[in-house]
Amino acid sequence: MLASVYVITGSHACRTATLMLEYKRIPYRRVVLPTGLHPMLVRAGGFAGHRTPIRALDGATPRQLALLDRLGTVPALRLGAERIQTNREIARFLERLQPEPALFPAEPKRRRAVEDAELWGDEVLQMAARRVGLAADLDELTMRGADGRLGPLLARSAAMRALLSHTTAQPFHANRRTRRRLLDSIPPMLDTVDAWISEGVLCAEEPNVADFTIAPSLALLSYHAELREPISARACGILVDRLLPEPAVSERQATVE
């Protein structure tokens, strides 16, 4: 049965979902929704949204962001009668559906370490990468966000990308005032990823759910001129190269619009 995964253009969170589907060898089609309208469209598509907000900024959830979470988020996966939202739920659904190849290590201690890295990648690094990208001027991004490891960011049209870079940033408090603080928060996060790689939690012989969660966020951060070289020079750059090599040909070929 063909799965449908609902995404927005250039989303690092959505790329996590498609990486897991590809790893599981589950056939799927990408349904690309317009950025900004996607919360309403996934709700209209029969997804329930979230009773309580699932994302936070600096320990709190602004009203605009809470509303978006209640409406619905992407990635959203439909397979037959099943409708699943959030990457953590998608990962566990896929593991039940098709146990091999496994997203989670069998050994309990190692599984706990991978799940800790997955949770941090999903709740901390993913939001940090999103905010850094949205706070940047387009001139600070590779090809002004027109292409990269995740393809174009926000939209394929340059004019629409410029518009969305301002409007989409508002619920995430990503702006000129927060830009420097957001950028300065990234190197310690890269240290965390490098430490997990040295411990074998990430970038082991067989990839796991934490790899698929963290690599797309590193790829998004790599669009930023200030972060591209520092990431490529670190151990975490190996993880990005392994899972999201340039150019992002498979991502462009899989697009359904």
C-alpha positions in Angstrom: 0.0 0.0 0.0 1.4 3.4 -1.0 1.8 5.8 2.0 1.1 9.5 1.6 3.3 11.9 3.6 2.2 15.5 3.8 5.1 18.0 3.8 6.0 21.6 3.1 8.9 22.6 0.9 12.4 22.3 2.4 11.2 21.2 5.8 13.9 19.5 7.9 11.2 17.9 10.1 9.4 16.5 7.0 12.7 15.2 5.7 13.1 13.1 8.8 9.8 11.3 8.0 10.8 10.6 4.4 14.2 9.4 5.5 12.6 6.8 7.8 10.2 5.7 5.1 13.1 5.2 2.7 15.1 3.3 5.3 12.1 1.0 5.9 11.7 0.6 2.1 8.0 1.6 2.4 6.8 3.2 -0.9 5.4 6.7 -0.5 4.4 9.8 -2.3 5.1 13.3 -1.0 2.1 15.7 -1.0 3.6 19.2 -0.9 1.3 21.7 0.9 1.6 25.5 0.7 3.7 26.7 3.5 1.6 28.8 5.9 -1.7 27.1 4.9 -0.5 23.6 5.8 -2.0 23.5 9.4 -5.5 24.1 8.0 -5.0 21.7 5.1 -3.8 18.8 7.2 -6.8 19.3 9.5 -9.1 19.4 6.4 -7.4 16.1 5.3 -8.7 14.3 8.4 -5.8 14.7 10.8 -6.8 15.5 14.3 -4.2 18.2 15.2 -3.0 18.4 18.8 -5.1 19.0 21.9 -2.3 20.8 23.6 0.7 22.6 22.0 3.6 20.3 21.1 6.3 22.9 20.6 7.9 25.5 22.8 10.2 28.6 22.5 12.5 29.3 25.4 10.3 27.3 27.8 6.9 28.7 26.7 4.5 28.5 23.8 3.4 31.8 22.2 -0.3 32.0 21.4 0.3 32.0 17.6 2.4 28.8 17.8 -0.1 27.1 20.1 -2.8 27.8 17.5 -0.8 26.3 14.7 -0.1 23.1 16.8 -3.8 22.7 17.6 -4.7 23.0 13.9 -2.2 20.4 12.8 1.5 19.9 11.9 3.6 18.3 9.2 4.9 15.8 8.6 1.6 13.9 8.6 1.5 10.3 7.4 -1.5 8.6 5.9 -1.5 4.8 5.2 -4.9 3.2 4.6 -7.1 4.3 7.5 -4.2 5.3 9.6 -3.3 9.0 10.1 -0.2 9.8 12.1 1.4 13.1 13.0 4.8 14.0 14.5 8.0 12.2 13.7 8.2 10.4 17.0 4.8 8.9 16.5 5.6 8.1 12.8 8.8 6.3 13.9 7.0 4.0 16.3 4.2 3.4 13.8 6.7 2.4 11.1 8.6 0.1 13.6 5.3 -1.7 14.4 4.4 -1.9 10.7 7.7 -3.2 9.4 10.2 -4.1 12.2 13.2 -4.6 9.8 15.4 -2.7 9.3 15.0 -1.4 12.8 14.9 2.2 13.7 15.7 1.4 17.4 18.5 -0.7 18.8 17.5 -3.9 20.4 19.8 -3.6 23.4 17.9 -1.7 26.2 20.7 0.6 27.3 21.6 1.6 23.8 18.0 2.1 22.9 17.5 4.5 25.8 20.5 6.5 24.6 19.2 6.7 21.1 15.7 7.7 22.3 17.3 10.5 24.5 19.1 11.8 21.4 15.9 11.5 19.3 13.9 13.5 21.9 16.5 16.2 22.1 16.8 16.3 18.3 13.1 16.6 17.9 12.4 19.1 20.7 15.6 21.2 20.9 17.7 21.0 17.8 14.9 21.0 15.3 13.4 24.2 16.7 16.8 25.9 17.0 17.5 25.1 13.3 14.1 26.4 12.3 14.5 29.6 14.1 18.0 30.2 12.8 16.8 29.7 9.3 13.8 32.0 9.7 15.8 34.7 11.4 18.4 34.9 8.6 18.2 37.4 5.8 18.0 35.5 2.5 21.4 36.8 1.5 22.9 34.9 4.5 21.6 31.6 3.1 23.1 29.3 0.4 21.7 30.5 -3.0 19.2 32.6 -1.0 17.5 29.4 0.2 16.9 28.3 -3.4 18.6 25.0 -3.1 20.7 22.8 -0.9 20.6 19.4 0.9 16.9 19.9 1.6 16.1 21.5 -1.7 14.5 25.0 -1.8 13.4 26.4 1.6 9.8 27.4 2.2 8.8 27.8 -1.5 10.2 27.2 -5.0 9.4 30.8 -6.1 12.0 33.4 -5.0 9.3 36.0 -4.5 7.2 33.7 -2.3 10.2 32.6 -0.4 11.0 36.2 0.5 7.4 36.8 1.6 7.3 33.6 3.7 10.6 34.2 5.3 9.0 37.2 7.1 5.5 36.0 7.8 6.5 32.4 8.9 9.1 33.7 11.2 6.6 35.6 13.5 5.2 32.7 15.4 8.7 31.5 16.2 10.0 34.8 17.4 12.8 34.6 14.8 13.9 38.1 13.8 16.7 40.6 13.7 16.6 41.0 17.5 16.9 37.3 18.2 19.3 36.4 15.3 22.6 36.7 17.2 21.4 34.9 20.2 20.0 32.1 18.1 23.3 31.7 16.1 25.4 31.7 19.3 23.2 28.9 20.7 24.3 26.5 17.9 27.9 25.6 18.7 27.1 24.0 22.1 24.4 22.0 20.3 27.0 20.8 17.7 29.2 19.8 20.6 26.4 17.6 21.9 25.9 15.9 18.5 29.7 15.3 18.2 29.8 13.7 21.6 27.0 11.3 20.7 28.9 10.4 17.5 32.0 9.7 19.5 30.0 7.5 21.9 28.4 5.6 19.0 24.9 6.8 19.7 24.8 8.5 16.3 26.5 7.6 13.0 27.1 4.0 13.9 27.3 1.2 11.4 23.5 1.0 11.1 21.5 4.3 11.2 18.8 4.8 13.8 15.9 7.1 14.5 18.1 9.7 16.2 20.3 9.9 13.1 17.2 10.5 10.9 16.0 13.1 13.4 19.2 15.1 13.8 20.8 15.0 10.3 18.0 17.1 8.6 18.3 19.9 11.3 22.1 20.0 10.7 21.4 20.2 7.0 19.1 23.2 7.5 21.7 24.9 9.7 24.2 24.3 6.9 22.3 26.7 4.6 23.5 29.5 6.8 26.8 31.1 5.6 28.1 31.4 9.2 27.5 27.7 10.0 28.2 25.9 6.8 32.0 25.5 7.2 32.0 24.9 11.0 29.5 22.0 10.5 31.3 20.4 7.6 34.6 20.5 9.6 33.1 18.7 12.6 32.2 15.0 13.2 28.5 16.0 12.8 29.3 17.0 9.2 29.9 13.3 8.5 26.4 12.4 9.6 24.9 15.0 7.2 27.0 13.8 4.3 26.0 10.2 5.1 22.2 10.7 5.1 21.8 13.9 3.0 24.5 14.1 0.4 24.5 16.9 -2.0 22.8 17.4 -4.4 19.4 16.5 -3.0 18.4 14.6 -6.2 16.2 12.0 -4.6 14.2 14.6 -2.8 13.5 16.6 -6.0 12.6 13.4 -7.9 10.1 12.3 -5.2 8.2 15.6 -5.2 4.4 15.5 -5.8 2.8 18.9 -6.1 
